[in-house]
Structure formats: structure tokens, C-alpha cells
């Protein structure tokens, strides 16, 4: 179980990052580039090839455009990524640098964009951790990654790096975290700075949208913010299951394990990973929901995304050739007249009308083939095919 980078890897990252920062800072005026993310906090895992860089500006005017000009003069492989404030991906000496323009602030209330606060998060984590706790954070990250629980992206809705760090700041060690999670129930509150006297006071001060998560982690930098707001109940439940028998072994996705499944091979669209992943999830959910709406019993379903994505469905097949098609209630006279005009042999089940109609699809695979032509699938992916 390797979760601590060796000295050689750390040295190489440090050397490349220092060259990158030096080159960038030489061309910057009234701004300064600093490292961010897990690299700045010393909580990155072995094999890390992504480095966050924050470029701190004195004022917010046109900072994305200014940074773009400077980057084009300094580096070759640059990609602009659109967001609430545009940022950049720069490939340099085998590393991917995510360069984010931010406003230099001292207090969170001065922020004009959520990314402006990130350097304050770094300062807090570094203040509250040492070499041992940083390694415990790494251990927790590895565990979450192995169980597909790591990542705050909309298609994952798991644990962000920052939340992972706050959890170890709270519980000190990975083992103590596991021990405490076993006792967790939805709406557990983590308040490392003890801003609130009790659970009710904490909930009262949070925005309604921030209370939906089953886990509330009070951001020590912004006490009105739930740092774990994106965590879904499904991922919370998955964590509760994972801590029963903690494993750091990442499950390898093998097609051979899905012999009785309908498998779809999906080529995602290009773009920002979070947006691409969100589109994949929407396409998957559309197919899954349509199967349910058309009476197919889903025994198991899921998706795996590496370079390409695989959607998999295990479905109870061979539906009856006919089904009940329900119409309006007896009391809805006007609608009932129209229903009777459209269908013959209308009967009633209690107060609701129905008729017997022939199913268009009794097997799942032909139905899925039909769904792949729908805009809700076609517009979300580059290409999608049934493997088997």
C-alpha cells in the first residue's frame, strides 16, 4: 500500500514546479504565481502529475485574459478552460499545471469568486497539520479513491481533497476516522473550529441548499459554508459500507465479469472533465429511467469511465406482450371521453380507467437500441454502441 511519494518523485516535482513558477513570475506584473492544491499542502499521492497554481492579482479586472496573454508568451501547450472564471491547463515537462487566476484577499468576504478563497484553505490546512497528519490524509485519500468515493465533481459527488483534509484534522488518524464513521448517521456535523454550540445552531446558520448533504463539514475559513455540500446520500451510504472492511485495493473493471449484462461502449465528448462526466451520467440515467418506466426490472446497473466509458445493465427480460395503459379518473369526464375515443375496450380499476395495449418492446436490448437514437443520449456523448 503505497501512499507516500518517495524522495526522488518529490524532488522531480519540486524542480519542475519551481522552473514553471520562475518562468511565469518573470512575465507577471502586479500578480504572483504560487502553488496550490494538494501539492502546496503536502498531501498529494504518489504518481501525481497534476499541479495547481494560483496567480494572485491585486484587482479582478480582466484577470483571465491578462493571464492568458502571459501564458502564451511563456509556454507552448496551453488550453483555456471556461468556468465561472476562466482558467488554464498548461503541459510542461510531463506535468499538467492547472493555472487559476484569483483575487489576492486576506478575508473570505473579500472574495469575488469561490476560487479566490482557495489560498486561505491552503494556509489553514498547513497550519493545522504536520508530517504525520499529512500522511494520514494521504492514507484516507487512497482509501476513498480505491472505493470510488474521492472527488467533488458533479458526476461523482464524493469527498473533495479539502474535505478529506478537514476530516483528518478532526480525527487525527485514518484508523480513528474509520472508527468514527461507523457511528455516523445522516446529518452528522464536523466543526473543527467549534464555531457552533450545537447541531441546531449550525443548521440554522447554513444556507438551505447546504443542508441537503448527509454530512455537514463546517468550513473553518467560512463558517456559513458546508464544505461537503456536494456529497450525495448514495456516496455517504457507500462509505458506511466500505468502512466495515476497509480496503485500499482499487477494483479493476473487467468486461469478462459482466457476462449476463447488456454492455454499452461510450466515447465521451471532449471538454472539461466535470462537464463531460456530468453528460455521461445524464445519458446513463436517461437509459436507466426509461427502462424502469417501461416495466423492465433492473437487477444491477452502473458505469465505469476510463478513456472510454462502459454502461452496464442487468435486466430481467421477456415482458408480457401486452400491458395495462392507464387513463383518467371516472370523475374527469371530459378527459375520459377523449380516452374512450382513442382506445377501445376501456375498463376501470377502482376509479381509474385503463385499456390493454400491445407492448412495442418486450426485450431490453432492442429497447436500449431505440433509446440510443434519442437526443437525450445522442447529444450527451460523442458515440455509443452496444457491445453485447
Secondary structure, 3 states (H helix, E strand, C coil): CCCCCCHHHHHHHHHHHHHHHHHHHHHCCCEEEEEEHHHHHCCCCCCCCEEEEEEEECCCCCHHHHHHHHHHHHCCEEEEECCCCCEEEEEECCEEEEEEEEECCCCHHHCCCHHHHHHHHHHHHHHHCCHHHHHHHHHHHHHHHHCCCECCCCCCCCECHHHHHHHHHHHCCHHHHHHHHCCCCCCEEECCCCCCCCHHHHHHHCCHHHHCCCEEEECCCCCCCECCCCCCHHHHHHHHHHHHHCCCCCCCCCHHHCCCCEEEEEECCCCCHHHHHHHHHHHHHHHHHHHHHCCCEEEEEEEEECCCEEEEEEEECCCCCEEEEEEEECCCHHHHHHHHHHCCCCEEECCEEEEEEECCCCCHHHHHHHHCCCHHHHCCCCEEEECC
